[in-house]
Amino acid sequence: ERFQEVFGTADFTIDHVDGGDTFLLLLDPDDGEALAADSIVGLGFQEVIDVDLGPGDRFAHVGRFDESLDAGAFTLAGGAEYGGYLLVYDDFQQPAWGKSFGSGDSYATSVAFDADGNIWVTGMFRESIDFGFGPETVPIPMGTNVFVAKWDADGDLLFRHIAAQPDDGGSAYAFYDGWRRLDVDGDGHAWLISYFSEALALGPGLRSAGQQDVFVARIAP
């Protein structure tokens, strides 16, 4: 959740840094008591959109930020446009590693662990996205495109796919309303639910029958 100025409980206080900052709370599963608190702060705007629990005490969250994002001793640099991010934790208050996806107006909207501890992320972007090898662009940069990516437990990129709009128009979107858009089944397949308009370059290609249509995709591990 986001806050401005000061966020606090009976046991913890977190100071605001700039813009809209975000906090995390670790709650006791029996009585809901706050056991620990942490902040995701920085210059500009930071927003956690989705969280998932992995093996052991590991967990991950994704979202978006602009100028900078600070979590524990970990810092990600942003830019003038929103950029998506992924942070993976072994300990509640200190990320083990993190990724940012450039500043080409991107959002990371859902995260899921598979049974092997790999991390899947989906989201959307407009102008470009960067998975660590330089910005990748699409035929029509003003539209919206969905991405799916997979990292191993150490943060090495295993897979990435961009469901871009084709040359003749259309847009793809990632649901952004607080419920899961991406999950992984017992066989390691990722299931993505999202929506698009006009056309989508995914598999054999999709065409919408109306203004915006939903699609479901199963992605092999």
Backbone as a ProteinNet text record, in pm:
[ID]
protein_1_A
[PRIMARY]
ERFQEVFGTADFTIDHVDGGDTFLLLLDPDDGEALAADSIVGLGFQEVIDVDLGPGDRFAHVGRFDESLDAGAFTLAGGAEYGGYLLVYDDFQQPAWGKSFGSGDSYATSVAFDADGNIWVTGMFRESIDFGFGPETVPIPMGTNVFVAKWDADGDLLFRHIAAQPDDGGSAYAFYDGWRRLDVDGDGHAWLISYFSEALALGPGLRSAGQQDVFVARIAP
[TERTIARY]
84.4	0	88.6	35	111.5	76.5	169.5	142.5	220.7	181.4	253.1	271.8	377.6	414.6	463.9	379.5	423.9	322	371.6	284.7	326.8	230.9	268.2	162.5	207.6	120.1	157.3	104.3	137.1	285.1	348.4	486.4	588.3	543.8	636.5	597.4	700.4	678.4	770.8	716.4	793.6	778.8	890.6	888.7	876.1	801.9	785.2	908.3	948.5	1064.9	1022.2	942.7	904.8	792.1	703.3	597.4	508	476	397.5	486.2	510	592.4	502.9	565	491.9	546.6	459.2	503.6	463.8	539.2	507.7	492.3	393.8	374.5	379.4	452.1	451.1	357.5	248.6	144.7	146.8	119.4	105	-17.7	-3.7	-118	-230	-201	-302.7	-388	-324.8	-401.2	-389	-312.2	-298.9	-209.2	-136.1	-46.1	69.7	109.4	221.1	352.3	425.2	551.8	671.3	659.1	767.5	707.9	779.8	736.8	857.7	834.9	942.7	884.5	970.5	925.5	993.7	924.3	979.5	963.1	1072.7	1066.5	1159.8	1180.6	1269.6	1214.5	1283.1	1236.2	1124	1022.8	912.4	810.3	765	649.5	691.4	643.1	666.6	534.4	508	382.9	405.4	371.2	367.5	230.9	229.5	104.5	67.8	167.9	137.8	250.7	216.7	311.4	282.2	387.9	367.6	469.3	430.5	515.9	579.9	710.1	783.5	825.9	922.8	970.2	1032.5	1014.3	1071.2	1018.2	1108.6	1069.9	1079.1	1106.2	1124.8	991.6	993.7	877.2	925.2	833.8	867.8	751.8	782.5	676.6	718.2	617.3	638.1	552.5	584.8	506.8	569.2	568.6	621.7	678.6	768.2	825	875.7	913.3	972.4	1117.4	1143.4	1280.5	1375.9	1339.3	1424.6	1340	1393.6	1326.4	1430.3	1406.7	1496.9	1422.8	1479.8	1424.5	1540.3	1544.1	1659.7	1783.3	1889.3	2011.2	2012.8	1899.4	1891.2	1828.8	1891.4	1841.6	1829.9	1715.9	1696.3	1680.9	1744.9	1737.2	1630.2	1551.2	1445.2	1470.6	1360.1	1371.9	1247.7	1224.4	1111.1	978.2	977	855.4	854.9	735.3	726.4	805.9	865.5	934	888.7	869.7	834.1	955.1	930.3	1039.4	997.6	1096.7	1081.1	1181.4	1135.8	1223.7	1196.5	1304.1	1294.9	1368.7	1303.6	1356.5	1379.8	1491.4	1510.6	1478.4	1492.7	1465.3	1369.5	1279.1	1171.1	1219.7	1326.4	1366.8	1487.3	1532.1	1645.7	1630.2	1609.4	1598.9	1726.9	1711.5	1825.9	1872.7	1779.1	1811.5	1687.8	1711.4	1601.3	1631.1	1525.8	1536.6	1445.6	1492.6	1405.3	1401	1292	1267.8	1275.8	1363.5	1380.2	1272.8	1277.2	1184	1098.6	1059.2	977.8	830.6	783.1	642.3	598	659.2	627.4	571.6	489.6	432.7	457.7	500.5	497.7	374.5	281.7	150	120.3	198.1	171.5	298.7	315.7	434.1	389.7	459.1	425.7	551.1	567.2	673.1	622.6	712.8	677.4	736.2	714.7	755.4	906.8	982.6	1128.7	1187.6	1103.2	1151.5	1182.9	1153.7	1168.7	1059.3	1084.7	991.4	941.3	809.7	744.3	683.6	694	638.3	566.5	453.8	388.3	361	337.9	308.8	286.8	297.6	274.8	367.9	386.5	471.1	424.2	469.3	432.9	552.6	651	757.8	866.2	919.2	1026.8	1033.8	1107.1	1129.3	1269.3	1332.3	1471.4	1482.6	1518.9	1538	1685	1765.2	1906.4	1998.8	1942.3	2023.6	2006.2	1953.2	1925.3	1777.8	1728.3	1585.6	1538.5	1422.3	1356.5	1234.3	1219.3	1107	1010.8	896.1	791.1	751.4	677.2	646.8	572.9	478.9	399.3	420.3	513.9	552.3	446.4	340.5	240.1	132.9	131.7	35.1	83.3	6.1	38.5	59.4	162.5	203.2	223.3	191	206.3	337.7	404.6	523.5	508	578.2	592	739.3	794	935.4	953.2	1063.4	1091.3	1238.1	1263.3	1398.6	1417.9	1543.3	1569.2	1587.8	1610.8	1616.6	1731.8	1834.7	1950.7	1939.3	1831.5	1811.2	1856.4	1886	1923.9	1798	1789.4	1673.7	1674.1	1563.5	1549	1465.5	1375.5	1275.2	1210.4	1177.4	1093.4	1017.7	894.5	811.4	732.4	725.9	649.3	530.5	410.5	287.8	253.9	315.6	305.8	188.9	147.8	51.5	120.1	52.6	113.4	122.2	181.4	203.2	74.2	-38.3	-161.6	-248.3	-191.5	-263.5	-311.4	-379	-426.3	-342.7	-388.1	-315.4	-343.6	-247.4	-265.2	-243.7	-318	-315.1	-295.7	-244.7	-236.5	-335.3	-420.6	-516.3	-444.3	-505.1	-438.2	-544.8	-596.6	-705.3	-697	-578.1	-559.5	-585.3	-624.4	-638.5	-540.5	-511.3	-401.9	-429	-330.1	-337.8	-249	-156.3	-57.8	-46.1	-48.1	-23.2	45.9	108.2	184.6	125.4	99.8	40.2	147.9	105.3	198.2	297.5	269.5	362	456.9	448	537.4	490.5	367.5	312.9	258.9	290.4	234.9	104.6	3.2	-126.6	-145.4	-173	-188.4	-328.5	-396.2	-523.3	-506.3	-549.4	-533.9	-637.6	-622.9	-718.1	-649.5	-714.1	-654.1	-763	-721.4	-812.7	-756.3	-844	-812.1	-729.6	-601.7	-517.7	-405.8	-356.6	-249.4	-160.6	-30.1	66.6	107.6	23.1	46.7	7.4	103.4	75.2	39.1	-74.7	-114.4	-168.9	-182.2	-240.2	-386.2	-428.6	-566.1	-628.6	-758.4	-836.8	-954.3	-978.7	-1089.9	-1219.4	-1327.5	-1459.7	-1527.3	-1482.6	-1539.8	-1431.4	-1465	-1368.6	-1251.5	-1279.8	-1175.2	-1219.4	-1135.4	-1166	-1061.3	-1104.4	-1015.6	-946.2	-821.4	-754.8	-689.6	-676.1	-606.8	-496.1	-374.8	-260.5	-192.7	-154.9	-71.7	66.8	168	304.9	390	456.8	536	654.9	695.1	807.4	940.9
-118	0	123.9	235.8	359.9	449.6	541.2	639	765.5	874.7	1000.9	1051.2	1128.1	1184.1	1075.1	1013.4	911.4	799.8	674.4	559.1	492.4	449.8	385.6	290.8	195	108.6	131.2	47.7	62.1	33.9	-42.6	-86.3	-32.6	20.2	59.6	195	272.5	400.1	406.6	448.2	461.3	604.7	668.5	806.4	811.5	910.8	935.3	1005.7	972.3	1035.1	1136.7	1091.5	1182.5	1118.3	1200.6	1148.3	1049.4	938.1	832.7	714.8	686.1	573.6	454.7	337.5	213.7	143.8	75.5	-0.5	-146.6	-231.6	-373.2	-403.5	-487.3	-532.2	-684.4	-739.9	-882	-904.9	-980.6	-999.3	-1141.3	-1154.1	-1285.5	-1355.1	-1480.8	-1547.4	-1582.4	-1582.7	-1622	-1505.2	-1391.3	-1280.5	-1150.5	-1152.4	-1032.7	-926.1	-954.7	-855.8	-827.2	-699.9	-660.1	-706.6	-793.2	-846.1	-765.5	-707.6	-628.1	-535.3	-428.6	-333.2	-290.7	-261.5	-214.3	-115.7	-36.3	65.6	46.1	85.7	97	243.1	317.5	463	509.1	637.2	694.3	825	882.2	1004.2	969.9	1055.4	1031	935.1	842.1	757.4	610.6	535.3	391.8	322.5	211	139.3	-10.8	-85.4	-231.4	-272.8	-357.2	-398.4	-541.9	-630.7	-770.3	-829.8	-928.6	-998.8	-1147.7	-1231.2	-1375.9	-1435.4	-1546	-1617.7	-1735.7	-1754.8	-1863.6	-1968.2	-2052.4	-2155.8	-2094.9	-2161.3	-2112.6	-1975.6	-1884.1	-1747.1	-1651.6	-1705	-1618.6	-1560.9	-1434.9	-1374.5	-1270.2	-1226.8	-1129.6	-1033.8	-912.3	-819.7	-743	-696	-622	-496.9	-403.5	-281.2	-186.5	-58	45.2	159.3	237.3	354.9	447.8	570.8	658.4	694.9	789.4	839.7	740.6	687.3	589.1	507.1	389.1	299.5	245.7	261.9	213.8	115.1	-5.8	-108.3	-168.6	-143.9	-185.2	-113.6	-190.9	-132.6	-141.2	-175.9	-199.9	-79.6	-32.8	83.6	52	91.8	83.3	225.5	253.3	385	384.6	492.3	504.4	618	674.6	783.6	869.3	939.8	1032.2	959.2	842.7	762.6	652.8	596.6	483.6	364.9	289.6	166	55.4	-63.2	-177.9	-229.9	-304.9	-362.4	-497.1	-575	-699.8	-698	-724.7	-741.2	-877.2	-952.6	-1086.7	-1086	-1139.1	-1133.9	-1274	-1290.8	-1406.5	-1370.2	-1242.4	-1188.2	-1071.8	-1053.3	-957.5	-817.5	-772.1	-632.7	-610.9	-714.7	-694.1	-776.6	-712.2	-788.8	-865.7	-986.6	-1064.3	-1011.4	-974.9	-917.6	-849.7	-768.9	-697.3	-662.7	-634.1	-596.9	-478.6	-386.5	-283.2	-300.8	-254.9	-284.3	-159.1	-67.3	54.4	155.9	269	378.3	410.2	306.3	325.6	309.5	358.4	351	205.8	133.3	-7.4	-27.9	-132.5	-173.6	-323.4	-369.4	-512	-533.3	-617.1	-622	-752.1	-858.4	-982.9	-1065.6	-1139.2	-1221.9	-1355	-1463.5	-1596.4	-1682.4	-1758.6	-1858.6	-1991	-2067.1	-2204.1	-2298.8	-2429.6	-2527.7	-2535.7	-2493	-2496.1	-2367.3	-2273.2	-2146.7	-2042.7	-2070.7	-1968.9	-1863.7	-1744.5	-1633.5	-1589.3	-1590.3	-1544.1	-1406.5	-1319.9	-1185.2	-1150.6	-1085.1	-1028.1	-880.4	-809.2	-666.8	-610.4	-479.4	-415.4	-295.6	-252.8	-136.8	-71.3	52.5	126.7	145.2	219.9	260.8	154.7	106.1	7.7	-63.5	-174.6	-248.3	-306.7	-318.3	-362.1	-474.4	-594.6	-708.7	-730.1	-628	-635.6	-641.8	-640.6	-648.7	-525	-419.2	-298.2	-288.3	-167.8	-147.7	-225.8	-288.7	-354	-270.9	-243.1	-162.4	-248	-191.7	-262.5	-179.6	-239.6	-166.8	-35.5	-31	90.2	134	223.3	252.1	321.1	375.3	444.3	348.7	224.2	127.1	62.5	-32.2	-101.7	-248.9	-308.1	-444.6	-521.5	-649.4	-734.6	-812.8	-830.7	-915.5	-1022.1	-1133.2	-1238.7	-1274.4	-1284.9	-1318	-1411.8	-1487.4	-1586.7	-1578.1	-1570.2	-1569.4	-1690.2	-1738.9	-1843.9	-1782.7	-1868	-1820.7	-1723.9	-1727.8	-1640.2	-1510.6	-1494.7	-1370.5	-1373.6	-1492.5	-1502.9	-1518.1	-1439.6	-1444.1	-1574	-1650.3	-1776.1	-1762.4	-1665.8	-1661.7	-1525.2	-1474.3	-1355.6	-1358.6	-1313.9	-1307.8	-1178.2	-1112	-988.8	-1016.1	-1000.4	-1012.1	-873.2	-836.8	-700.3	-687	-563.9	-535	-548.1	-601.9	-611.2	-474.9	-475	-348.9	-274.6	-348.5	-282.7	-235.1	-226.8	-163	-259	-201.7	-278.8	-251.9	-299.5	-285.7	-406.7	-441.7	-546.1	-483.9	-532.2	-473.3	-583.1	-544.3	-635.6	-586.7	-677.4	-639.4	-578.1	-476	-397.6	-358	-457.1	-427.9	-509.8	-562.5	-625.7	-773.9	-838.3	-983.5	-1046.4	-1175.3	-1240.7	-1252	-1213	-1223.3	-1334.2	-1381.7	-1481.4	-1585.2	-1713	-1818.5	-1933.5	-2022	-2133	-2262.6	-2359.7	-2486	-2584.5	-2703.5	-2802.2	-2855.6	-2840.7	-2884.1	-2774	-2657.3	-2548	-2457.6	-2479.3	-2390.6	-2263.1	-2149	-2022.1	-1994.5	-1952.3	-1916.8	-1766.5	-1701.3	-1556.5	-1522	-1435.2	-1379.9	-1229.3	-1178.1	-1036	-996.5	-880.7	-838.6	-752.8	-738.8	-667.9	-606.1	-517.8	-457.3	-475.2	-495.2	-505.2	-629.1	-630.8	-743.3	-763.9	-889.3	-923.3	-1028.1	-1001.6	-1095.5	-1195.4	-1294.7	-1398.9	-1531.8	-1626.5	-1753.3	-1730.3	-1785.9	-1766.8	-1627.8	-1544.6	-1411.5	-1410.6	-1304.7	-1293	-1166.1	-1172	-1056.5	-1041.3	-918.7	-896.6	-881.1	-928.2	-914.1	-785	-730	-606.3	-506	-409.2	-304.7	-359.9	-442.5	-505.4	-647.5	-745.5	-885.1	-945.5	-1042.4	-1113.5	-1227.2	-1253.9	-1374.4	-1448.1	-1578.4	-1665.3	-1735.7	-1736.5	-1800.8	-1894.9	-2013.7	-2105.6	-2105.3	-2079.3	-2062.7	-2177.1	-2249.5	-2365.1	-2322.6	-2410	-2374.5	-2366.9
0	0	0	-47.5	-53.8	63.9	97.7	202.4	172.1	238.1	233.5	375.6	398.2	527.7	622.1	706.2	802.1	805.4	803.4	825.1	955.4	1038.8	1163.2	1215.2	1296.8	1374.4	1520.6	1608.3	1749.6	1775.8	1685.8	1711.8	1611.9	1497.5	1392.2	1334.6	1297.5	1229	1108.5	993.3	870.3	821.2	794	747.2	595.7	549.2	407	352.4	227.1	164.6	59.7	-40.7	-148.3	-227.8	-283.1	-368.5	-295.2	-361.3	-299.8	-267.8	-138.9	-96.2	-60.8	-45.1	-23	99.9	173	290	277.1	348.4	361.7	509.2	543.1	679.8	683.9	780.5	808.5	925.8	902.5	1003.2	1057.5	1186.5	1249.4	1190.7	1142.6	1079.9	1177.3	1305.9	1404	1450.7	1480.3	1536.5	1456.9	1346.2	1263.7	1321	1428.8	1487.5	1393.1	1385.8	1301.2	1364	1292.2	1340.7	1291.3	1173	1115.1	1010.4	981.2	879	798.4	672.2	586.8	486.3	426.7	331.9	197.7	93.1	-41.3	-76.3	-70.3	-81.8	-193.9	-202.6	-301.9	-354.4	-451.4	-514.9	-612.3	-616.7	-707.9	-651.8	-734.2	-706.7	-704.7	-605.4	-597.7	-564.5	-628.9	-604.1	-615.5	-510.2	-514.4	-568.2	-672.8	-734.4	-698.3	-684.5	-654	-571.4	-487.4	-401.3	-411.5	-408.1	-400.1	-304.3	-239.8	-145.6	-215.4	-191.6	-253.7	-152.2	-187	-94.5	30.4	144.8	269.7	305.6	339.5	374.4	255.5	137.6	20.7	-25.4	-68.2	-130.8	-231.3	-316.2	-419.8	-437.7	-478.9	-517.1	-642.2	-715.2	-839.7	-837	-925.8	-934.2	-1034	-998.4	-1086.7	-1002.3	-1061.3	-995.1	-1103.6	-1064.2	-1164.4	-1132.6	-1044.5	-1031.5	-965.1	-850	-782.6	-687	-651.1	-557.1	-461.6	-330.6	-227.1	-137.9	-123.6	-36	41.9	174.3	251.8	199.5	172.4	116.5	-35.5	-94.2	-238.4	-306.5	-415.7	-488.6	-636.9	-696.5	-840.9	-893.7	-1006.6	-1068.6	-1176.1	-1182.4	-1280.5	-1376	-1426.3	-1522.1	-1519.7	-1629.2	-1635	-1647.2	-1714.4	-1728.8	-1623.9	-1601	-1509.2	-1561.1	-1469.6	-1504	-1410.8	-1465.4	-1382.8	-1306.7	-1200.5	-1122.5	-1063.9	-1021.4	-946.7	-832.9	-710.4	-594.9	-531.7	-503.6	-444.9	-312	-208.6	-72.3	-17.1	56.3	143.2	287.6	318.1	450.8	433.9	528.1	509.8	478.7	541.7	528.7	437.9	364.8	276.4	149.3	33	-91.1	-122.2	-177.2	-223.9	-359.2	-445.2	-575.7	-631.9	-734.1	-795.4	-939.5	-1014.3	-1154.3	-1181.3	-1264.2	-1318.9	-1469.5	-1530.7	-1671.2	-1758.3	-1721.1	-1798.5	-1765.5	-1833.5	-1803.9	-1925.2	-2000.6	-2119.7	-2093.7	-1977	-1938.7	-1927	-1831.7	-1809.5	-1669.5	-1655.6	-1528	-1514.1	-1399.7	-1367.1	-1279	-1323.1	-1259.7	-1185.9	-1208.5	-1137.1	-1129.6	-1018	-995.7	-936.8	-974.9	-923	-919.4	-812	-801.4	-858	-921.8	-956.9	-852.6	-872	-771.5	-755.1	-856.6	-849.9	-794	-754.9	-701.2	-805.9	-933.6	-1037.2	-1022.5	-1072	-1056.4	-1193.3	-1211.3	-1333.5	-1308.2	-1406.7	-1395.7	-1525.7	-1513.9	-1630.4	-1605.8	-1713.2	-1703.8	-1841.7	-1853.4	-1982.2	-1996.9	-2122	-2149.1	-2277.8	-2299	-2418.9	-2512.4	-2470.6	-2562	-2576.4	-2464.2	-2468.7	-2334.8	-2332.1	-2208.3	-2212.9	-2095.9	-2088.8	-1986.1	-2032.7	-1944.4	-1910.1	-1930.1	-1896.2	-2015.5	-2137.6	-2258.9	-2346.8	-2289.4	-2365.1	-2399.1	-2428.4	-2455.3	-2578.2	-2565.6	-2677.1	-2714	-2840.7	-2887.6	-2968.7	-2998.9	-3071.4	-3193.5	-3290.9	-3415.4	-3395.3	-3299.1	-3277.6	-3133	-3105.7	-2967.1	-2883.4	-2943.8	-2864	-2810.5	-2858.2	-2808.5	-2680	-2629.8	-2506.3	-2536.8	-2476.3	-2504.8	-2375.2	-2376.1	-2258.8	-2268.2	-2154.6	-2150.7	-2043.1	-2062.2	-1962.2	-1955.6	-1835.8	-1820	-1701.2	-1704.2	-1600.2	-1560.7	-1430.6	-1375.6	-1284.8	-1275.1	-1177.5	-1039.5	-939.7	-801.7	-776.9	-861.7	-845.4	-924	-999.3	-1073.8	-1217.4	-1271.3	-1412.4	-1498	-1604.5	-1692.3	-1771.7	-1762.7	-1834.2	-1961.1	-1962.5	-2068.2	-2067.2	-2183.3	-2191	-2323.2	-2320	-2439.8	-2437.1	-2551.9	-2566.2	-2656.2	-2603.4	-2682.5	-2733.6	-2844.3	-2895.3	-2991.5	-3008.3	-3113.5	-3248.1	-3349.4	-3481.7	-3549	-3668.9	-3740.6	-3773	-3783.3	-3826.5	-3710.8	-3590.8	-3481	-3374.4	-3273.7	-3160.6	-3037.1	-2923.4	-2798.3	-2711.9	-2627.2	-2527.2	-2390.7	-2293.2	-2159.9	-2056.2	-1941.2	-1827.9	-1722.9	-1675.6	-1572.2	-1453	-1395.9	-1292.8	-1190.8	-1119.2	-1026.1	-898.6	-865.7	-736.5	-730.5	-840.3	-836	-933.3	-909.2	-980.6	-1129.2	-1209.1	-1353.6	-1407	-1324	-1365.5	-1255.4	-1292	-1195.2	-1265.8	-1188.9	-1242.7	-1191.1	-1281.6	-1239.1	-1194.4	-1153.6	-1100	-1200.7	-1329	-1433.9	-1478.4	-1415.5	-1448.8	-1560.3	-1610.1	-1712.3	-1646	-1705.5	-1658	-1732.2	-1657.5	-1714.4	-1697.8	-1809.2	-1812.1	-1859.7	-1786.9	-1832.6	-1847.8	-1961.1	-1988.7	-2093.1	-2152.1	-2253.5	-2359	-2474.1	-2585.2	-2671.2	-2760.5	-2857	-2997.3	-3092.1	-3235	-3268	-3234.7	-3275.7	-3174.9	-3169.7	-3077.3	-3141.8	-3145.4	-3202.5	-3095	-3072.1	-2972.1	-3034.2	-3039.7	-3105	-3250.5	-3297	-3436.9	-3466.4	-3363.7	-3381.2	-3342.8	-3275.1	-3227.9	-3282.5	-3308.1	-3349.6	-3254.4	-3208.9	-3116.9	-3194.6	-3131.7	-3191.8	-3147.8	-3036.7	-2985.7	-2955.5	-2873.1	-2841.2	-2762.2	-2660.6	-2579.7	-2547.5	-2577	-2552.2	-2459.8	-2378.5	-2286.4	-2360.9	-2326.2	-2374.9	-2259	-2273.2	-2177.4	-2252	-2196.4	-2260.9	-2162.3	-2210.6	-2133.5	-2193.9	-2109.7	-2157.5	-2102.4	-2190.8	-2152.3	-2066	-1974.3	-1886.4	-1958.6
[MASK]
+++++++++++++++++++++++++++++++++++++++++++++++++++++++++++++++++++++++++++++++++++++++++++++++++++++++++++++++++++++++++++++++++++++++++++++++++++++++++++++++++++++++++++++++++++++++++++++++++++++++++++++++++++++++++++++

